[in-house]
């Protein structure tokens, strides 16, 4: 006959409790890491460029979107029709 199971202490950790405790610890660590990441992002300088890109088209109808400053630096030529892209 096998010996009886020893009495359990209310604070003993079973395998299911251990998994729950581990998951909880990992979740807390991830939450802390995400908090640090968000804080670091807030410390970065704000983007100075505009995200409003110009819609441009060439003579054959191909289209692209480009920053106004990029288009002001030099023309962008279409490889299919050899025409420059112009704002539409």
C-alpha positions, -999 to 999 in steps of 0.1 A, spaced: 0 0 0 15 34 -10 21 60 18 -6 87 21 0 120 5 15 145 29 -7 173 40 -5 205 19 5 237 33 -17 266 21 13 284 6 28 255 -13 33 260 -50 18 235 -74 28 232 -110 -3 251 -121 4 279 -96 40 280 -107 29 286 -143 5 313 -133 32 330 -111 57 328 -140 32 342 -165 24 370 -141 61 378 -136 67 379 -173 37 401 -179 49 425 -152 84 426 -168 69 433 -203 47 460 -189 77 477 -173 98 473 -205 70 488 -226 68 517 -202 105 524 -206 102 522 -244 73 547 -245 93 570 -222 123 568 -245 102 575 -276 88 607 -259 124 619 -253 132 618 -291 130 651 -310 98 655 -329 99 649 -367 105 682 -385 95 670 -420 60 671 -433 42 639 -441 20 655 -467 35 642 -499 27 657 -533 9 635 -558 28 637 -591 22 623 -626 43 621 -658 32 623 -694 23 586 -697 1 587 -666 24 570 -641 20 584 -606 40 587 -574 40 607 -542 70 627 -532 80 653 -506 78 689 -519 114 695 -509 126 665 -529 108 677 -560 122 712 -556 158 699 -554 157 683 -589 132 669 -614 123 632 -612 121 617 -647 99 588 -658 119 559 -672 90 549 -695 82 582 -713 112 603 -703 89 631 -691 93 648 -656 69 640 -628 48 671 -621 24 678 -592 -12 671 -602 
